[in-house]
Amino acid sequence: MIVGIDLGTTHSLVGVYEDGAPRLIPNALGKLLTPSVVSVGEDGTILVGDAARDRLISHPQASVASFKRWMGSRRETRLGQRAYLPEELSALVIRSLLDDAEVALGHRPQEAVISVPAYFSDAQRRATRRAGELAGVRVERLINEPTAAALAYGLAQKLDDAHVLVLDLGGGTFDVSILELFDGVVKVHASAGDNYLGGDDFTEAIEKHWLSENELRGEALKPHEASQLRQRAEAAKRTLAMGQPAEVALYVDGKLYSLSLDESGFEQIVAPLVTRMRSPIERAMRDAGLRGGDLAEVVMVGGASRMQQLSKLAARLLGRLPLRHVAPDEAIAHGACVAAGLKARDETLEEIILTDVCPHSLGVAVSMELGQGMRSHGHFDPIIERNCTVPVSRVREYFPVHDQQNAITLRVYQGENPWAENNIALGELEVPVPPGATQERGVDVRFTYDINGVLQVEARVQKTGIVRELLLMQGDGGLSEEEARKRLAELAGLKTHPRDEQPNIAALARAERLYVESLGDERRHVQGLIVEFQAALATQDKAFVARQRDALLQALDQYETRGPL
């Protein structure tokens, strides 16, 4: 059976398509959403999910979150005795999801469909595939999150010959896609976005405002204080999203600092972020040649889309209110499950053809003539422009710069900047050219880009018929085959807690977080709760431990919702 996975910046989910509908699978704590957080215990054991999220405060230097934003880069995060690449951290999250699926299904899934932001670059998509492979699953397909949203809403069955705009505001990315629906086909017509704009940035805006209002510097905060500030800013953001005022209060060096925010104040501090959201929407509409009145529906997904700022912006720009009746946190996962069902040819699903686009332009660096014998080097010349339906093949003709030149070096880039060096370098290919006049030594350069994100560059010298090829599959941040094998073996050797122990570990991690956050009598009370539960664990009586865990969680709930115990 193929599982569908929503690998998110903030949360991740897994599910299957069975009995004619998507079914999301709960984790060991009975929750559908698993926080995309990884932590390493004192004994080197890997923690993923709720326990790891609580350890962001109690053990900030051994925990990490929001690493999806670093996918496709070589950035490493040291946790314990080892440094991890972003795809390795993502692999640990995927492995945890597969553990949950194995318990629910009775066997371990070997294949998966994983969702990615539509605006992810080739390097980021390949890193996502590697994450799946490092977790021990074959990635059958990467599905764009907006396409998954359309599948979740069943728009392919409800609409025909229509255009739908999908706005996906997740924890770390903002995606805008225009889908064209016709005759059972879901075609991505245009996409735009910002890979560094998401709910985390709205949380950070609250943090910065809190620091400014209290005349504090972020770098002066201790690690656990910075983690507490992040958590309380996140809680305030969620409260403000429901239209209620919020307060951010935090002790720093024993002194209480606070900030009150209402909806209008929140809108003022996030106004620059809302302005950034406007640009991708306008660009996608412009690329598709559409106006707001041409859209059949506007759909909003992603946990951060609960904030009213996005729906207000959509209403102003497009003249209509968005659909939001599928839970924003779960919509992408539902769609990934439907895509998994389509891949497995589930007989209860009508056939739907999913087409995709190349999200970024692909081209080469060229030299341009300015006149009077002067030239300007390093310009970007797109061969495949963004939003071309894939698979796609395009050819352009190029010539040497001067008669004495005996080779052309094709430097391949991805991006939208007019200067090649400001785009992402993918590789280069050297092509020998015969002697002769410049205009008699043309080279036909063909770019072919497929659904799996593989770019083939073929250069054919017109005069000699010589052909040179370059296959770009690694991209920026790629691992060599040897390094990938080594890291796969290392990940396989990492210890994780047995699944049936995870509720106890999560309860202790939550209690430790509250201990860090409290002072005085409250701290001593939390410490007493921790000691009592550790004594219960020492009995190894599962029924007794379960009762004591429930009592501990009830006490922690009281502490967090009603204040001091």
Backbone torsions as a table, in degrees:
resi	resn	phi	psi	omega
1	MET	NA	138.8	178.7
2	ILE	-93.1	130.9	177.9
3	VAL	-98.7	155.1	173.0
4	GLY	-104.4	134.1	-177.1
5	ILE	-127.0	128.6	169.1
6	ASP	-101.1	103.4	-179.0
7	LEU	-92.6	93.6	-171.7
8	GLY	-98.7	165.6	177.1
9	THR	-67.8	-41.3	-175.8
10	THR	-99.7	-47.1	179.9
11	HIS	-133.4	156.8	175.2
12	SER	-131.1	151.6	-177.7
13	LEU	-139.1	157.2	176.5
14	VAL	-136.9	149.3	179.1
15	GLY	-165.6	-179.0	-180.0
16	VAL	-136.5	165.1	172.5
17	TYR	-107.5	115.3	-179.1
18	GLU	-149.9	151.5	-179.8
19	ASP	53.6	37.1	173.8
20	GLY	78.0	15.2	-178.9
21	ALA	-158.0	154.7	174.4
22	PRO	-72.5	142.9	176.4
23	ARG	-130.1	118.1	177.4
24	LEU	-83.6	144.4	-173.1
25	ILE	-105.1	127.4	179.5
26	PRO	-76.2	157.4	176.7
27	ASN	-86.4	-170.7	-176.0
28	ALA	-64.1	-19.7	178.8
29	LEU	-93.6	3.1	-180.0
30	GLY	81.9	13.2	-178.6
31	LYS	-104.0	145.9	177.9
32	LEU	-78.9	-31.2	-177.8
33	LEU	-95.9	121.6	175.5
34	THR	-104.6	117.4	178.9
35	PRO	-55.5	134.9	179.0
36	SER	-82.6	68.5	-176.4
37	VAL	-133.3	139.5	179.3
38	VAL	-125.4	137.9	176.9
39	SER	-138.7	154.7	178.2
40	VAL	-117.6	124.3	179.5
41	GLY	-72.8	171.6	-178.4
42	GLU	-60.6	-28.7	179.9
43	ASP	-91.8	8.5	179.1
44	GLY	87.6	2.1	-179.7
45	THR	-74.5	138.4	-179.4
46	ILE	-84.0	132.8	175.0
47	LEU	-117.4	136.6	179.0
48	VAL	-132.3	139.7	173.0
49	GLY	102.0	-141.9	-173.8
50	ASP	-60.3	-44.3	-180.0
51	ALA	-60.8	-42.6	179.0
52	ALA	-65.1	-37.9	179.9
53	ARG	-63.9	-42.6	177.8
54	ASP	-65.0	-31.7	179.6
55	ARG	-73.3	-10.7	172.4
56	LEU	-58.6	-28.5	179.4
57	ILE	-93.8	-45.3	-176.8
58	SER	-79.1	-28.6	179.4
59	HIS	-137.7	64.1	-172.8
60	PRO	-62.0	-29.6	-177.1
61	GLN	-82.3	-6.2	178.8
62	ALA	-113.3	13.2	-174.4
63	SER	-136.9	153.4	-178.7
64	VAL	-150.4	145.8	178.4
65	ALA	-138.3	173.1	175.3
66	SER	58.4	28.6	-178.4
67	PHE	-78.2	-8.7	174.8
68	LYS	-59.6	-29.7	-179.6
69	ARG	-65.1	-19.2	-177.0
70	TRP	-100.0	2.3	-178.3
71	MET	-57.9	139.8	-179.5
72	GLY	89.1	-1.6	178.4
73	SER	-112.1	171.0	177.7
74	ARG	-96.9	14.8	-179.6
75	ARG	-61.9	132.0	-179.7
76	GLU	-114.5	144.8	177.0
77	THR	-119.3	123.2	-179.5
78	ARG	-88.7	122.0	174.6
79	LEU	-126.7	118.4	-177.9
80	GLY	66.2	-128.3	-175.8
81	GLN	-93.6	5.0	-171.1
82	ARG	-136.6	148.0	174.7
83	ALA	-100.3	139.2	-175.5
84	TYR	-119.8	136.3	169.6
85	LEU	-78.4	159.5	-179.8
86	PRO	-56.2	-40.5	-178.6
87	GLU	-69.1	-25.0	176.4
88	GLU	-72.8	-40.3	176.0
89	LEU	-63.0	-42.6	177.1
90	SER	-63.6	-36.1	178.3
91	ALA	-62.5	-37.2	178.3
92	LEU	-66.0	-36.3	175.7
93	VAL	-66.3	-46.6	179.8
94	ILE	-61.0	-40.7	179.7
95	ARG	-61.8	-38.8	177.1
96	SER	-64.1	-41.3	177.8
97	LEU	-63.8	-39.5	178.9
98	LEU	-65.9	-35.1	175.3
99	ASP	-59.6	-44.4	178.9
100	ASP	-63.9	-42.3	179.8
101	ALA	-64.5	-37.1	-179.6
102	GLU	-62.4	-41.1	178.3
103	VAL	-65.2	-41.9	-177.0
104	ALA	-72.7	-34.6	-173.1
105	LEU	-97.4	-18.5	-178.3
106	GLY	87.4	-1.1	175.4
107	HIS	-153.6	157.1	-177.3
108	ARG	-84.4	126.3	178.6
109	PRO	-62.6	140.9	178.7
110	GLN	-108.6	-12.6	-176.5
111	GLU	-134.5	150.6	-177.9
112	ALA	-150.9	151.0	165.6
113	VAL	-108.0	125.4	-176.3
114	ILE	-117.6	134.9	179.5
115	SER	-84.8	146.6	176.5
116	VAL	-138.0	152.9	173.4
117	PRO	-57.9	140.3	-178.4
118	ALA	-60.4	-28.0	-175.1
119	TYR	-94.1	9.3	175.2
120	PHE	-60.9	140.3	176.5
121	SER	-77.1	172.5	177.5
122	ASP	-59.2	-42.2	-179.3
123	ALA	-62.1	-40.2	179.8
124	GLN	-68.6	-36.5	177.8
125	ARG	-67.9	-41.9	179.1
126	ARG	-66.5	-35.5	176.8
127	ALA	-64.1	-35.8	177.8
128	THR	-66.4	-41.5	175.7
129	ARG	-61.2	-42.4	179.7
130	ARG	-63.2	-37.0	178.4
131	ALA	-59.8	-43.4	177.7
132	GLY	-62.4	-44.8	-179.3
133	GLU	-64.4	-40.2	178.2
134	LEU	-65.1	-27.2	177.9
135	ALA	-83.0	-6.1	176.4
136	GLY	91.9	23.9	179.6
137	VAL	-128.4	143.4	176.6
138	ARG	-84.9	125.4	-178.5
139	VAL	-85.8	104.9	-177.9
140	GLU	-70.6	-33.7	-178.9
141	ARG	-162.9	146.3	165.3
142	LEU	-99.2	125.2	179.6
143	ILE	-111.8	132.6	177.6
144	ASN	-62.7	138.7	-176.6
145	GLU	-58.5	-41.5	177.0
146	PRO	-62.9	-36.8	176.6
147	THR	-64.5	-40.8	176.1
148	ALA	-60.8	-38.7	178.7
149	ALA	-62.0	-41.6	178.4
150	ALA	-62.0	-39.1	177.7
151	LEU	-67.0	-38.6	-179.8
152	ALA	-63.1	-37.4	-179.7
153	TYR	-84.4	-4.4	-179.7
154	GLY	64.6	29.9	-174.2
155	LEU	-68.2	-27.7	-179.9
156	ALA	-63.9	-29.8	178.8
157	GLN	-86.9	-28.1	-174.1
158	LYS	-87.3	-28.0	-174.0
159	LEU	-122.9	149.4	175.5
160	ASP	-140.8	141.1	-177.9
161	ASP	52.6	54.7	-175.2
162	ALA	-140.0	158.6	175.5
163	HIS	-113.3	136.0	-179.6
164	VAL	-126.9	134.4	175.5
165	LEU	-101.6	127.1	178.5
166	VAL	-112.1	124.6	176.2
167	LEU	-108.1	118.9	-176.2
168	ASP	-121.7	102.4	178.7
169	LEU	-107.6	100.4	179.6
170	GLY	-95.7	-163.3	-179.0
171	GLY	-70.3	-31.7	-175.5
172	GLY	-129.2	-7.5	-176.3
173	THR	-136.8	154.6	174.5
174	PHE	-126.2	120.9	-177.8
175	ASP	-117.5	139.2	172.8
176	VAL	-126.9	123.3	178.5
177	SER	-135.1	141.0	173.1
178	ILE	-108.4	120.6	-178.6
179	LEU	-105.5	139.3	175.0
180	GLU	-107.8	124.6	-177.0
181	LEU	-112.1	123.5	177.5
182	PHE	-160.3	135.8	173.6
183	ASP	47.9	45.1	178.8
184	GLY	74.6	13.6	178.9
185	VAL	-108.5	132.6	171.3
186	VAL	-110.5	104.0	-174.8
187	LYS	-110.3	125.5	173.7
188	VAL	-73.4	116.2	-175.7
189	HIS	-89.7	-36.3	178.5
190	ALA	-161.7	148.3	176.4
191	SER	-142.3	150.1	175.9
192	ALA	-151.8	173.8	179.5
193	GLY	166.9	-172.0	-179.9
194	ASP	-143.0	110.6	-177.6
195	ASN	-74.4	-2.5	-178.9
196	TYR	-128.7	36.7	176.7
197	LEU	-139.5	118.9	-179.3
198	GLY	-163.2	-170.4	-178.9
199	GLY	-58.2	-31.1	178.7
200	ASP	-60.2	-32.8	-179.0
201	ASP	-71.4	-32.6	175.8
202	PHE	-68.9	-38.2	175.2
203	THR	-62.6	-43.5	-179.5
204	GLU	-64.2	-34.1	178.0
205	ALA	-63.0	-38.7	177.0
206	ILE	-66.2	-43.0	178.4
207	GLU	-57.4	-49.8	-177.7
208	LYS	-62.8	-38.7	179.0
209	HIS	-66.0	-41.1	178.3
210	TRP	-61.1	-45.0	179.7
211	LEU	-63.2	-43.6	-178.1
212	SER	-64.7	-45.8	-178.0
213	GLU	-65.9	-30.4	-179.3
214	ASN	-97.4	7.1	177.5
215	GLU	53.9	47.7	178.2
216	LEU	-119.2	157.2	176.0
217	ARG	-108.5	135.0	-178.0
218	GLY	-58.8	-38.6	-177.5
219	GLU	-70.3	-14.0	179.2
220	ALA	-84.1	-13.0	-179.5
221	LEU	-75.7	143.8	172.9
222	LYS	-69.8	157.3	-177.8
223	PRO	-53.1	-43.1	-178.6
224	HIS	-71.5	-29.9	176.9
225	GLU	-69.0	-41.4	177.8
226	ALA	-62.7	-39.5	178.9
227	SER	-67.5	-39.8	176.8
228	GLN	-63.2	-42.0	179.0
229	LEU	-60.7	-43.0	179.1
230	ARG	-61.2	-43.8	-178.1
231	GLN	-65.4	-41.8	-177.1
232	ARG	-74.4	-31.4	173.5
233	ALA	-66.4	-38.8	177.2
234	GLU	-62.9	-44.2	178.7
235	ALA	-62.8	-40.3	178.5
236	ALA	-63.9	-40.3	178.9
237	LYS	-60.0	-42.3	179.9
238	ARG	-66.4	-38.7	177.8
239	THR	-65.9	-43.1	179.2
240	LEU	-64.6	-32.4	179.1
241	ALA	-63.7	-24.3	178.1
242	MET	-89.7	7.2	177.4
243	GLY	81.7	15.3	-178.2
244	GLN	-110.3	149.0	176.7
245	PRO	-68.2	156.7	-177.1
246	ALA	-138.4	157.1	177.0
247	GLU	-128.6	138.6	175.3
248	VAL	-113.7	110.6	-178.4
249	ALA	-122.4	137.9	-175.3
250	LEU	-155.7	136.9	173.5
251	TYR	-84.9	128.8	174.1
252	VAL	-125.1	117.8	-176.6
253	ASP	53.0	40.0	175.7
254	GLY	83.2	-3.6	-179.9
255	LYS	-108.7	136.8	-177.8
256	LEU	-85.6	127.1	174.3
257	TYR	-119.3	140.8	-177.7
258	SER	-143.1	164.9	178.2
259	LEU	-151.2	130.5	176.0
260	SER	-104.6	138.4	-179.4
261	LEU	-133.7	137.0	170.1
262	ASP	-113.1	-178.4	-173.6
263	GLU	-61.4	-41.8	-178.0
264	SER	-67.8	-39.2	177.7
265	GLY	-64.9	-39.0	177.7
266	PHE	-62.9	-42.8	-179.6
267	GLU	-62.1	-34.6	179.4
268	GLN	-66.8	-43.2	-174.4
269	ILE	-78.0	-20.4	179.3
270	VAL	-102.6	5.9	-178.6
271	ALA	-54.6	-41.8	178.3
272	PRO	-61.8	-33.5	178.8
273	LEU	-70.1	-39.1	177.7
274	VAL	-63.9	-37.6	176.8
275	THR	-62.3	-40.1	177.8
276	ARG	-64.1	-33.0	179.6
277	MET	-68.9	-28.6	-176.8
278	ARG	-64.6	-39.6	-174.4
279	SER	-61.5	-48.4	178.8
280	PRO	-62.4	-34.9	178.2
281	ILE	-63.2	-46.9	-178.7
282	GLU	-65.9	-37.4	-178.9
283	ARG	-67.7	-42.4	179.1
284	ALA	-62.6	-42.3	178.8
285	MET	-65.2	-39.4	179.7
286	ARG	-67.0	-43.8	178.9
287	ASP	-62.7	-34.7	-179.5
288	ALA	-83.3	-11.2	-178.6
289	GLY	68.0	36.7	-176.2
290	LEU	-120.1	159.2	170.9
291	ARG	-114.5	167.9	-178.5
292	GLY	-55.8	-37.3	-179.1
293	GLY	-69.2	-13.2	179.6
294	ASP	-84.3	-7.1	-176.4
295	LEU	-89.4	134.0	176.0
296	ALA	-78.7	-36.5	179.2
297	GLU	-149.4	156.2	168.6
298	VAL	-122.2	125.6	-176.3
299	VAL	-115.9	136.8	177.2
300	MET	-117.8	129.7	177.7
301	VAL	-137.2	173.5	-176.7
302	GLY	95.4	137.3	-175.8
303	GLY	-56.9	-35.8	-178.0
304	ALA	-72.6	-12.5	-179.7
305	SER	-70.8	-6.7	174.9
306	ARG	-65.6	-22.8	177.9
307	MET	-66.3	138.1	-174.7
308	GLN	-69.8	-18.1	-175.3
309	GLN	-61.3	-38.2	-178.0
310	LEU	-71.8	-43.9	-179.9
311	SER	-65.5	-35.0	176.9
312	LYS	-66.3	-41.7	179.0
313	LEU	-63.4	-44.4	-180.0
314	ALA	-61.6	-41.8	-179.8
315	ALA	-64.1	-39.7	-179.8
316	ARG	-68.3	-43.5	-174.8
317	LEU	-77.8	-36.6	-168.9
318	LEU	-111.5	-10.6	175.1
319	GLY	74.0	23.5	177.6
320	ARG	-155.6	154.2	178.9
321	LEU	-85.4	140.7	-177.8
322	PRO	-76.7	157.7	170.9
323	LEU	-78.4	137.7	176.8
324	ARG	-148.3	31.7	-174.3
325	HIS	-83.3	-13.7	169.6
326	VAL	-89.8	134.9	-178.3
327	ALA	-49.4	121.1	-175.1
328	PRO	-55.8	-35.5	-179.3
329	ASP	-69.8	-22.4	-171.5
330	GLU	-109.8	-11.8	-172.3
331	ALA	-59.5	-45.4	-178.2
332	ILE	-63.4	-41.5	179.8
333	ALA	-63.5	-41.6	176.4
334	HIS	-57.8	-44.5	-179.7
335	GLY	-66.5	-37.7	177.5
336	ALA	-63.1	-35.7	177.1
337	CYS	-66.3	-41.7	177.4
338	VAL	-62.3	-42.4	177.9
339	ALA	-61.9	-38.1	176.5
340	ALA	-63.6	-40.4	177.0
341	GLY	-63.8	-39.1	176.9
342	LEU	-64.8	-41.3	180.0
343	LYS	-64.7	-35.3	179.6
344	ALA	-84.5	1.8	-179.3
345	ARG	56.0	48.2	176.2
346	ASP	-60.0	129.0	-172.6
347	GLU	-70.8	-15.8	178.9
348	THR	-83.0	-7.7	-178.7
349	LEU	-100.2	132.8	170.2
350	GLU	-69.7	144.2	-178.2
351	GLU	-64.5	128.3	177.0
352	ILE	-125.1	129.7	178.3
353	ILE	-96.0	123.8	179.9
354	LEU	-104.1	121.4	175.0
355	THR	-113.9	157.5	-175.1
356	ASP	-130.5	172.8	176.9
357	VAL	-125.4	160.9	171.8
358	CYS	-79.0	112.8	-171.5
359	PRO	-72.4	-21.2	-177.6
360	HIS	-130.7	150.0	177.7
361	SER	-69.3	146.4	178.8
362	LEU	-123.5	132.0	-177.6
363	GLY	-165.4	-163.3	-176.2
364	VAL	-129.6	162.8	174.8
365	ALA	-84.4	134.2	-178.0
366	VAL	-132.2	164.2	174.1
367	SER	-105.4	136.0	-176.6
368	MET	-117.9	140.0	-178.2
369	GLU	-82.0	131.6	-179.7
370	LEU	-101.1	-11.2	-175.9
371	GLY	100.8	156.8	178.8
372	GLN	56.6	35.3	176.3
373	GLY	76.4	8.5	-178.8
374	MET	-100.7	146.4	179.6
375	ARG	-133.1	155.1	175.2
376	SER	-121.6	124.1	-174.7
377	HIS	-100.4	161.4	171.3
378	GLY	85.6	18.0	177.3
379	HIS	-80.4	148.9	179.1
380	PHE	-93.8	126.0	178.9
381	ASP	-117.4	104.7	-178.1
382	PRO	-68.3	136.0	172.2
383	ILE	-101.5	-46.1	170.4
384	ILE	-109.7	117.7	-178.7
385	GLU	-87.4	156.1	-178.0
386	ARG	-57.2	151.8	177.2
387	ASN	69.7	20.1	168.2
388	CYS	-77.7	136.4	178.0
389	THR	-67.8	133.1	179.9
390	VAL	-102.0	151.7	0.3
391	PRO	-69.0	150.2	-176.9
392	VAL	-143.6	147.2	177.4
393	SER	-137.0	130.5	-179.9
394	ARG	-137.1	149.0	-179.2
395	VAL	-130.2	141.3	176.0
396	ARG	-133.2	153.9	-179.2
397	GLU	-104.2	134.1	179.4
398	TYR	-131.9	156.5	-177.6
399	PHE	-130.6	156.6	172.7
400	PRO	-61.2	158.3	179.6
401	VAL	-76.0	-38.1	-177.9
402	HIS	-139.5	164.9	-174.3
403	ASP	-65.0	-29.4	-176.3
404	GLN	-81.6	-5.3	-175.9
405	GLN	-71.2	130.4	-178.8
406	ASN	-109.2	3.9	177.5
407	ALA	-158.7	151.7	173.3
408	ILE	-113.0	128.6	175.9
409	THR	-101.3	115.5	179.1
410	LEU	-93.1	110.1	176.2
411	ARG	-99.2	118.4	-171.3
412	VAL	-95.8	133.3	-179.0
413	TYR	-132.8	161.0	175.1
414	GLN	-129.2	129.1	178.5
415	GLY	152.7	-169.7	-175.3
416	GLU	-125.5	3.3	-177.3
417	ASN	-81.7	140.8	-179.3
418	PRO	-66.5	-19.2	178.2
419	TRP	-100.9	124.4	-174.3
420	ALA	-56.1	-41.5	-174.9
421	GLU	-64.8	-18.7	179.1
422	ASN	-88.9	-0.7	175.5
423	ASN	-102.4	-178.7	-177.8
424	ILE	-89.1	121.2	178.3
425	ALA	-75.8	128.3	-178.7
426	LEU	-105.5	-27.0	-178.3
427	GLY	161.5	-179.8	177.5
428	GLU	-146.7	157.6	-176.8
429	LEU	-139.6	128.1	178.6
430	GLU	-99.9	130.8	-176.8
431	VAL	-122.6	118.9	178.3
432	PRO	-72.6	141.0	177.7
433	VAL	-124.0	146.5	-177.9
434	PRO	-74.2	162.9	177.0
435	PRO	-67.8	158.4	179.5
436	GLY	140.8	-177.0	179.1
437	ALA	-68.0	148.5	-175.7
438	THR	-54.6	-48.7	-174.6
439	GLN	-72.1	-6.9	178.0
440	GLU	-98.6	4.0	-174.1
441	ARG	-123.9	49.4	-179.0
442	GLY	-69.3	151.0	176.0
443	VAL	-126.8	123.8	175.2
444	ASP	-85.7	120.5	-178.9
445	VAL	-110.2	117.3	-178.5
446	ARG	-110.4	127.9	172.5
447	PHE	-104.4	129.2	175.2
448	THR	-125.8	124.3	-174.3
449	TYR	-124.2	128.4	-175.3
450	ASP	-111.5	179.5	-173.4
451	ILE	-64.9	-22.6	-179.6
452	ASN	-90.2	6.5	177.7
453	GLY	79.6	20.3	177.9
454	VAL	-93.0	126.7	179.3
455	LEU	-107.0	122.4	175.0
456	GLN	-105.9	126.7	177.1
457	VAL	-109.3	122.6	178.8
458	GLU	-124.5	125.5	179.0
459	ALA	-115.9	124.7	-179.3
460	ARG	-120.4	120.6	178.6
461	VAL	-76.9	120.7	-173.6
462	GLN	-61.6	-39.1	-172.6
463	LYS	-77.0	-34.7	-174.5
464	THR	-109.6	-16.6	-176.5
465	GLY	78.2	3.2	178.2
466	ILE	-63.7	134.9	-179.4
467	VAL	-120.9	132.5	173.0
468	ARG	-121.6	141.0	-177.3
469	GLU	-127.8	151.7	175.8
470	LEU	-139.6	126.4	178.0
471	LEU	-110.2	115.1	-174.9
472	LEU	-100.6	105.0	179.6
473	MET	-122.8	-17.2	-176.7
474	GLN	-86.7	-51.8	180.0
475	GLY	70.1	178.2	-179.9
476	ASP	-65.0	130.8	177.7
477	GLY	85.5	7.8	-176.8
478	GLY	-73.7	154.9	176.8
479	LEU	-99.9	144.0	171.4
480	SER	-70.1	162.7	-178.8
481	GLU	-61.4	-40.3	-179.5
482	GLU	-65.3	-43.3	-179.6
483	GLU	-67.0	-37.7	178.8
484	ALA	-62.5	-41.9	178.7
485	ARG	-63.5	-41.3	-179.5
486	LYS	-63.7	-45.8	-178.1
487	ARG	-69.2	-33.9	176.7
488	LEU	-61.2	-44.0	179.1
489	ALA	-64.7	-38.7	-179.9
490	GLU	-66.3	-43.0	179.5
491	LEU	-64.3	-39.2	-179.6
492	ALA	-62.9	-27.9	-178.2
493	GLY	-85.8	-6.7	-179.2
494	LEU	-72.2	141.4	-179.2
495	LYS	-85.4	142.4	170.5
496	THR	-130.8	154.3	179.0
497	HIS	-70.9	145.4	173.5
498	PRO	-54.9	145.8	-173.7
499	ARG	-59.3	-36.4	-177.3
500	ASP	-72.2	-10.5	176.6
501	GLU	-92.0	-12.3	-171.9
502	GLN	-63.5	-37.8	176.6
503	PRO	-59.4	-37.2	178.7
504	ASN	-68.5	-41.8	-179.9
505	ILE	-64.8	-41.9	179.5
506	ALA	-64.5	-39.1	179.3
507	ALA	-64.3	-43.4	178.2
508	LEU	-65.2	-40.7	179.8
509	ALA	-63.1	-38.8	178.9
510	ARG	-66.3	-41.8	178.9
511	ALA	-64.0	-39.9	178.4
512	GLU	-64.1	-37.8	177.7
513	ARG	-62.0	-45.7	-178.8
514	LEU	-67.1	-30.8	175.4
515	TYR	-62.4	-44.1	179.6
516	VAL	-62.9	-36.5	-174.2
517	GLU	-79.4	-20.4	-173.8
518	SER	-99.3	171.0	179.6
519	LEU	-139.4	162.5	171.7
520	GLY	57.2	-134.5	-177.5
521	ASP	-60.1	-37.1	179.8
522	GLU	-62.5	-41.4	179.9
523	ARG	-64.8	-42.5	179.6
524	ARG	-64.4	-36.0	178.4
525	HIS	-64.2	-44.6	178.5
526	VAL	-63.8	-39.6	178.4
527	GLN	-61.3	-39.2	177.4
528	GLY	-62.5	-39.4	177.6
529	LEU	-62.9	-40.0	179.4
530	ILE	-63.8	-45.2	-178.8
531	VAL	-63.2	-42.5	179.6
532	GLU	-60.7	-42.6	-177.4
533	PHE	-71.5	-37.0	176.8
534	GLN	-62.9	-35.5	176.5
535	ALA	-65.7	-37.9	177.7
536	ALA	-64.9	-40.9	179.2
537	LEU	-62.3	-34.7	-177.5
538	ALA	-66.3	-22.5	178.9
539	THR	-72.3	-23.3	-178.8
540	GLN	60.0	18.6	175.1
541	ASP	-90.2	105.3	-171.2
542	LYS	-59.6	-41.4	-178.7
543	ALA	-65.7	-42.8	179.0
544	PHE	-65.8	-43.0	178.6
545	VAL	-60.0	-42.7	-179.1
546	ALA	-62.3	-41.2	179.1
547	ARG	-65.4	-43.0	-179.6
548	GLN	-67.1	-34.7	177.4
549	ARG	-65.2	-43.8	178.0
550	ASP	-60.5	-40.6	178.9
551	ALA	-65.8	-40.3	178.4
552	LEU	-62.9	-46.8	-178.8
553	LEU	-64.2	-36.6	178.0
554	GLN	-64.6	-41.0	178.4
555	ALA	-66.1	-40.1	179.0
556	LEU	-67.6	-37.4	175.7
557	ASP	-59.9	-44.3	179.7
558	GLN	-61.5	-41.0	-179.0
559	TYR	-62.5	-43.5	-174.4
560	GLU	-78.9	-29.9	-175.0
561	THR	-96.0	-29.7	-176.0
562	ARG	-118.6	7.3	176.1
563	GLY	90.6	-152.9	-172.0
564	PRO	-57.0	145.3	179.8
565	LEU	-78.4	NA	NA
